[in-house]
């Protein structure tokens, strides 16, 4: 069964957990590095999801004549 696409929210929530764990100073170096690597991967995924969402918003706002109106959108 194919793996489902992660949500932006789930990626941000996990990133917050990782940051709290890293800030706690209760991890040894090896565990901290593993969490750091996971955080970098999740940040990359969250950025990609955000970019996809921004493109979707732009496509929705595209007018019939092919021009793009982003005046009302704050991205």
N, CA, C and O atoms as a Tinker XYZ file with bonds, in Angstrom:
   300  protein
     1  N      0.839000   -1.178000    0.000000    73     2
     2  CA     0.000000    0.000000    0.000000    64     1     3
     3  C      0.883000    1.239000    0.000000    63     2     4     5
     4  O      1.802000    1.324000    0.815000    81     3
     5  N      0.637000    2.211000   -0.889000    73     3     6
     6  CA     1.498000    3.379000   -0.956000    64     5     7
     7  C      1.383000    4.239000    0.298000    63     6     8     9
     8  O      0.318000    4.349000    0.907000    81     7
     9  N      2.496000    4.835000    0.660000    73     7    10
    10  CA     2.549000    5.685000    1.836000    64     9    11
    11  C      1.806000    6.990000    1.559000    63    10    12    13
    12  O      1.957000    7.577000    0.488000    81    11
    13  N      1.007000    7.443000    2.520000    73    11    14
    14  CA     0.251000    8.675000    2.308000    64    13    15
    15  C      1.173000    9.886000    2.452000    63    14    16    17
    16  O      2.185000    9.847000    3.151000    81    15
    17  N      0.788000   10.946000    1.774000    73    15    18
    18  CA     1.563000   12.173000    1.787000    64    17    19
    19  C      1.416000   12.847000    3.149000    63    18    20    21
    20  O      0.301000   12.973000    3.653000    81    19
    21  N      2.519000   13.278000    3.749000    73    19    22
    22  CA     2.423000   13.927000    5.060000    64    21    23
    23  C      1.721000   15.277000    4.938000    63    22    24    25
    24  O      1.738000   15.902000    3.878000    81    23
    25  N      1.113000   15.715000    6.020000    73    23    26
    26  CA     0.478000   17.026000    6.007000    64    25    27
    27  C      1.458000   18.070000    6.536000    63    26    28    29
    28  O      2.376000   17.761000    7.295000    81    27
    29  N      1.239000   19.303000    6.119000    73    27    30
    30  CA     2.070000   20.404000    6.599000    64    29    31
    31  C      1.985000   20.481000    8.126000    63    30    32    33
    32  O      2.995000   20.657000    8.808000    81    31
    33  N      0.786000   20.350000    8.638000    73    31    34
    34  CA     0.586000   20.429000   10.090000    64    33    35
    35  C      1.368000   19.352000   10.834000    63    34    36    37
    36  O      2.016000   19.635000   11.842000    81    35
    37  N      1.308000   18.116000   10.337000    73    35    38
    38  CA     2.022000   17.032000   11.027000    64    37    39
    39  C      3.535000   17.237000   10.983000    63    38    40    41
    40  O      4.239000   16.905000   11.936000    81    39
    41  N      4.029000   17.784000    9.878000    73    39    42
    42  CA     5.460000   18.052000    9.786000    64    41    43
    43  C      5.881000   19.136000   10.778000    63    42    44    45
    44  O      6.913000   19.010000   11.437000    81    43
    45  N      5.080000   20.203000   10.886000    73    43    46
    46  CA     5.399000   21.293000   11.810000    64    45    47
    47  C      5.300000   20.819000   13.260000    63    46    48    49
    48  O      6.141000   21.170000   14.088000    81    47
    49  N      4.285000   20.032000   13.563000    73    47    50
    50  CA     4.140000   19.515000   14.928000    64    49    51
    51  C      5.339000   18.658000   15.319000    63    50    52    53
    52  O      5.858000   18.774000   16.429000    81    51
    53  N      5.776000   17.797000   14.400000    73    51    54
    54  CA     6.941000   16.953000   14.714000    64    53    55
    55  C      8.199000   17.801000   14.839000    63    54    56    57
    56  O      9.044000   17.531000   15.692000    81    55
    57  N      8.334000   18.827000   13.997000    73    55    58
    58  CA     9.484000   19.725000   14.114000    64    57    59
    59  C      9.510000   20.398000   15.488000    63    58    60    61
    60  O     10.571000   20.532000   16.097000    81    59
    61  N      8.358000   20.814000   15.964000    73    59    62
    62  CA     8.281000   21.433000   17.292000    64    61    63
    63  C      8.707000   20.456000   18.389000    63    62    64    65
    64  O      9.397000   20.837000   19.334000    81    63
    65  N      8.290000   19.196000   18.256000    73    63    66
    66  CA     8.704000   18.173000   19.219000    64    65    67
    67  C     10.217000   17.992000   19.196000    63    66    68    69
    68  O     10.857000   17.881000   20.243000    81    67
    69  N     10.775000   17.964000   18.003000    73    67    70
    70  CA    12.221000   17.783000   17.860000    64    69    71
    71  C     12.965000   18.944000   18.506000    63    70    72    73
    72  O     13.943000   18.738000   19.224000    81    71
    73  N     12.506000   20.153000   18.251000    73    71    74
    74  CA    13.158000   21.334000   18.835000    64    73    75
    75  C     13.097000   21.265000   20.355000    63    74    76    77
    76  O     14.096000   21.523000   21.027000    81    75
    77  N     11.933000   20.918000   20.906000    73    75    78
    78  CA    11.829000   20.806000   22.375000    64    77    79
    79  C     12.798000   19.764000   22.919000    63    78    80    81
    80  O     13.427000   19.978000   23.955000    81    79
    81  N     12.921000   18.644000   22.227000    73    79    82
    82  CA    13.840000   17.593000   22.679000    64    81    83
    83  C     15.287000   18.065000   22.619000    63    82    84    85
    84  O     16.069000   17.813000   23.535000    81    83
    85  N     15.633000   18.746000   21.544000    73    83    86
    86  CA    17.012000   19.228000   21.400000    64    85    87
    87  C     17.327000   20.319000   22.432000    63    86    88    89
    88  O     18.457000   20.415000   22.912000    81    87
    89  N     16.342000   21.123000   22.762000    73    87    90
    90  CA    16.562000   22.196000   23.736000    64    89    91
    91  C     16.621000   21.676000   25.172000    63    90    92    93
    92  O     17.104000   22.379000   26.060000    81    91
    93  N     16.146000   20.476000   25.407000    73    91    94
    94  CA    16.093000   19.941000   26.767000    64    93    95
    95  C     17.472000   19.587000   27.316000    63    94    96    97
    96  O     17.630000   19.445000   28.528000    81    95
    97  N     18.461000   19.444000   26.455000    73    95    98
    98  CA    19.827000   19.089000   26.865000    64    97    99
    99  C     19.908000   17.747000   27.567000    63    98   100   101
   100  O     20.878000   17.484000   28.278000    81    99
   101  N     18.906000   16.886000   27.383000    73    99   102
   102  CA    18.907000   15.568000   28.017000    64   101   103
   103  C     19.317000   14.464000   27.054000    63   102   104   105
   104  O     19.282000   13.289000   27.419000    81   103
   105  N     19.701000   14.812000   25.845000    73   103   106
   106  CA    20.075000   13.821000   24.835000    64   105   107
   107  C     21.584000   13.707000   24.748000    63   106   108   109
   108  O     22.314000   14.680000   24.935000    81   107
   109  N     22.034000   12.492000   24.460000    73   107   110
   110  CA    23.460000   12.390000   24.170000    64   109   111
   111  C     23.682000   12.829000   22.724000    63   110   112   113
   112  O     22.720000   13.001000   21.976000    81   111
   113  N     24.903000   13.005000   22.338000    73   111   114
   114  CA    25.240000   13.563000   21.034000    64   113   115
   115  C     24.671000   12.735000   19.887000    63   114   116   117
   116  O     24.137000   13.295000   18.929000    81   115
   117  N     24.776000   11.426000   19.969000    73   115   118
   118  CA    24.271000   10.569000   18.888000    64   117   119
   119  C     22.767000   10.732000   18.688000    63   118   120   121
   120  O     22.298000   10.854000   17.556000    81   119
   121  N     22.009000   10.734000   19.790000    73   119   122
   122  CA    20.560000   10.911000   19.683000    64   121   123
   123  C     20.210000   12.304000   19.165000    63   122   124   125
   124  O     19.274000   12.463000   18.382000    81   123
   125  N     20.960000   13.302000   19.602000    73   123   126
   126  CA    20.712000   14.668000   19.145000    64   125   127
   127  C     20.965000   14.785000   17.643000    63   126   128   129
   128  O     20.216000   15.467000   16.943000    81   127
   129  N     21.997000   14.136000   17.147000    73   127   130
   130  CA    22.287000   14.171000   15.707000    64   129   131
   131  C     21.192000   13.480000   14.893000    63   130   132   133
   132  O     20.822000   13.951000   13.818000    81   131
   133  N     20.683000   12.372000   15.404000    73   131   134
   134  CA    19.599000   11.661000   14.718000    64   133   135
   135  C     18.366000   12.564000   14.635000    63   134   136   137
   136  O     17.736000   12.667000   13.583000    81   135
   137  N     18.029000   13.213000   15.748000    73   135   138
   138  CA    16.880000   14.123000   15.743000    64   137   139
   139  C     17.114000   15.316000   14.826000    63   138   140   141
   140  O     16.207000   15.747000   14.115000    81   139
   141  N     18.330000   15.844000   14.844000    73   139   142
   142  CA    18.655000   16.970000   13.968000    64   141   143
   143  C     18.463000   16.587000   12.506000    63   142   144   145
   144  O     17.883000   17.354000   11.738000    81   143
   145  N     18.943000   15.410000   12.114000    73   143   146
   146  CA    18.787000   14.943000   10.735000    64   145   147
   147  C     17.311000   14.780000   10.373000    63   146   148   149
   148  O     16.886000   15.152000    9.279000    81   147
   149  N     16.537000   14.223000   11.300000    73   147   150
   150  CA    15.103000   14.080000   11.052000    64   149   151
   151  C     14.456000   15.463000   10.886000    63   150   152   153
   152  O     13.611000   15.663000   10.014000    81   151
   153  N     14.865000   16.401000   11.728000    73   151   154
   154  CA    14.330000   17.753000   11.642000    64   153   155
   155  C     14.619000   18.410000   10.309000    63   154   156   157
   156  O     13.755000   19.079000    9.744000    81   155
   157  N     15.819000   18.227000    9.806000    73   155   158
   158  CA    16.181000   18.797000    8.507000    64   157   159
   159  C     15.323000   18.188000    7.402000    63   158   160   161
   160  O     14.861000   18.903000    6.513000    81   159
   161  N     15.107000   16.872000    7.450000    73   159   162
   162  CA    14.246000   16.213000    6.458000    64   161   163
   163  C     12.815000   16.734000    6.537000    63   162   164   165
   164  O     12.193000   17.020000    5.513000    81   163
   165  N     12.304000   16.855000    7.745000    73   163   166
   166  CA    10.919000   17.320000    7.913000    64   165   167
   167  C     10.765000   18.784000    7.511000    63   166   168   169
   168  O      9.728000   19.169000    6.972000    81   167
   169  N     11.776000   19.596000    7.764000    73   167   170
   170  CA    11.735000   20.989000    7.333000    64   169   171
   171  C     11.693000   21.078000    5.815000    63   170   172   173
   172  O     10.950000   21.883000    5.254000    81   171
   173  N     12.487000   20.254000    5.157000    73   171   174
   174  CA    12.487000   20.227000    3.695000    64   173   175
   175  C     11.107000   19.824000    3.170000    63   174   176   177
   176  O     10.593000   20.431000    2.230000    81   175
   177  N     10.517000   18.806000    3.778000    73   175   178
   178  CA     9.190000   18.360000    3.368000    64   177   179
   179  C      8.158000   19.459000    3.587000    63   178   180   181
   180  O      7.316000   19.699000    2.721000    81   179
   181  N      8.215000   20.131000    4.742000    73   179   182
   182  CA     7.266000   21.208000    5.035000    64   181   183
   183  C      7.406000   22.342000    4.027000    63   182   184   185
   184  O      6.402000   22.897000    3.582000    81   183
   185  N      8.625000   22.689000    3.664000    73   183   186
   186  CA     8.836000   23.743000    2.665000    64   185   187
   187  C      8.260000   23.339000    1.310000    63   186   188   189
   188  O      7.649000   24.157000    0.623000    81   187
   189  N      8.455000   22.083000    0.929000    73   187   190
   190  CA     7.910000   21.596000   -0.340000    64   189   191
   191  C      6.390000   21.637000   -0.327000    63   190   192   193
   192  O      5.772000   22.029000   -1.316000    81   191
   193  N      5.779000   21.233000    0.789000    73   191   194
   194  CA     4.322000   21.276000    0.907000    64   193   195
   195  C      3.810000   22.709000    0.835000    63   194   196   197
   196  O      2.776000   22.971000    0.220000    81   195
   197  N      4.523000   23.626000    1.455000    73   195   198
   198  CA     4.130000   25.030000    1.413000    64   197   199
   199  C      4.234000   25.575000   -0.007000    63   198   200   201
   200  O      3.352000   26.310000   -0.452000    81   199
   201  N      5.289000   25.227000   -0.715000    73   199   202
   202  CA     5.437000   25.669000   -2.101000    64   201   203
   203  C      4.307000   25.124000   -2.974000    63   202   204   205
   204  O      3.774000   25.842000   -3.819000    81   203
   205  N      3.941000   23.857000   -2.772000    73   203   206
   206  CA     2.839000   23.266000   -3.526000    64   205   207
   207  C      1.538000   24.009000   -3.248000    63   206   208   209
   208  O      0.751000   24.261000   -4.161000    81   207
   209  N      1.316000   24.357000   -1.993000    73   207   210
   210  CA     0.103000   25.088000   -1.629000    64   209   211
   211  C      0.090000   26.469000   -2.256000    63   210   212   213
   212  O     -0.952000   26.928000   -2.724000    81   211
   213  N      1.227000   27.133000   -2.272000    73   211   214
   214  CA     1.310000   28.451000   -2.893000    64   213   215
   215  C      1.009000   28.374000   -4.385000    63   214   216   217
   216  O      0.324000   29.241000   -4.928000    81   215
   217  N      1.515000   27.345000   -5.044000    73   215   218
   218  CA     1.231000   27.172000   -6.471000    64   217   219
   219  C     -0.254000   26.901000   -6.708000    63   218   220   221
   220  O     -0.833000   27.388000   -7.679000    81   219
   221  N     -0.856000   26.132000   -5.828000    73   219   222
   222  CA    -2.285000   25.851000   -5.945000    64   221   223
   223  C     -3.087000   27.146000   -5.808000    63   222   224   225
   224  O     -4.015000   27.386000   -6.581000    81   223
   225  N     -2.734000   27.972000   -4.837000    73   223   226
   226  CA    -3.429000   29.249000   -4.655000    64   225   227
   227  C     -3.279000   30.111000   -5.895000    63   226   228   229
   228  O     -4.251000   30.719000   -6.342000    81   227
   229  N     -2.090000   30.175000   -6.456000    73   227   230
   230  CA    -1.875000   30.971000   -7.670000    64   229   231
   231  C     -2.713000   30.463000   -8.830000    63   230   232   233
   232  O     -3.276000   31.254000   -9.587000    81   231
   233  N     -2.800000   29.121000   -8.975000    73   231   234
   234  CA    -3.604000   28.549000  -10.059000    64   233   235
   235  C     -5.082000   28.880000   -9.882000    63   234   236   237
   236  O     -5.780000   29.168000  -10.854000    81   235
   237  N     -5.551000   28.838000   -8.648000    73   235   238
   238  CA    -6.958000   29.126000   -8.383000    64   237   239
   239  C     -7.273000   30.583000   -8.701000    63   238   240   241
   240  O     -8.364000   30.902000   -9.173000    81   239
   241  N     -6.316000   31.459000   -8.440000    73   239   242
   242  CA    -6.534000   32.885000   -8.665000    64   241   243
   243  C     -6.326000   33.305000  -10.114000    63   242   244   245
   244  O     -6.574000   34.456000  -10.474000    81   243
   245  N     -5.872000   32.375000  -10.938000    73   243   246
   246  CA    -5.643000   32.724000  -12.331000    64   245   247
   247  C     -6.967000   33.082000  -12.995000    63   246   248   249
   248  O     -7.949000   32.345000  -12.900000    81   247
   249  N     -6.973000   34.202000  -13.654000    73   247   250
   250  CA    -8.197000   34.669000  -14.297000    64   249   251
   251  C     -8.369000   34.013000  -15.666000    63   250   252   253
   252  O     -7.444000   33.408000  -16.209000    81   251
   253  N     -9.549000   34.147000  -16.191000    73   251   254
   254  CA    -9.894000   33.507000  -17.460000    64   253   255
   255  C     -8.990000   33.951000  -18.603000    63   254   256   257
   256  O     -8.736000   33.178000  -19.527000    81   255
   257  N     -8.501000   35.184000  -18.549000    73   255   258
   258  CA    -7.659000   35.652000  -19.647000    64   257   259
   259  C     -6.202000   35.230000  -19.504000    63   258   260   261
   260  O     -5.355000   35.609000  -20.313000    81   259
   261  N     -5.915000   34.438000  -18.462000    73   259   262
   262  CA    -4.562000   33.928000  -18.292000    64   261   263
   263  C     -3.665000   34.769000  -17.413000    63   262   264   265
   264  O     -2.526000   34.387000  -17.145000    81   263
   265  N     -4.164000   35.919000  -16.955000    73   263   266
   266  CA    -3.344000   36.737000  -16.061000    64   265   267
   267  C     -3.468000   36.206000  -14.644000    63   266   268   269
   268  O     -4.413000   35.492000  -14.309000    81   267
   269  N     -2.524000   36.558000  -13.844000    73   267   270
   270  CA    -2.481000   36.077000  -12.473000    64   269   271
   271  C     -2.703000   37.249000  -11.537000    63   270   272   273
   272  O     -2.005000   38.260000  -11.621000    81   271
   273  N     -3.675000   37.115000  -10.645000    73   271   274
   274  CA    -3.978000   38.169000   -9.684000    64   273   275
   275  C     -3.631000   37.678000   -8.299000    63   274   276   277
   276  O     -4.314000   36.807000   -7.759000    81   275
   277  N     -2.570000   38.228000   -7.710000    73   275   278
   278  CA    -2.183000   37.829000   -6.355000    64   277   279
   279  C     -2.263000   38.986000   -5.394000    63   278   280   281
   280  O     -1.701000   38.916000   -4.302000    81   279
   281  N     -2.955000   40.067000   -5.773000    73   279   282
   282  CA    -3.052000   41.248000   -4.922000    64   281   283
   283  C     -3.694000   40.952000   -3.583000    63   282   284   285
   284  O     -3.289000   41.529000   -2.574000    81   283
   285  N     -4.675000   40.077000   -3.539000    73   283   286
   286  CA    -5.416000   39.811000   -2.317000    64   285   287
   287  C     -4.832000   38.667000   -1.490000    63   286   288   289
   288  O     -5.391000   38.295000   -0.458000    81   287
   289  N     -3.722000   38.117000   -1.936000    73   287   290
   290  CA    -3.148000   36.958000   -1.269000    64   289   291
   291  C     -1.865000   37.361000   -0.576000    63   290   292   293
   292  O     -0.995000   37.990000   -1.178000    81   291
   293  N     -1.751000   37.000000    0.683000    73   291   294
   294  CA    -0.526000   37.259000    1.435000    64   293   295
   295  C      0.149000   35.920000    1.693000    63   294   296   297
   296  O     -0.244000   35.189000    2.602000    81   295
   297  N      1.162000   35.596000    0.898000    73   295   298
   298  CA     1.846000   34.308000    1.036000    64   297   299
   299  C      3.172000   34.484000    1.680000    63   298   300
   300  O      3.896000   33.509000    1.880000    81   299
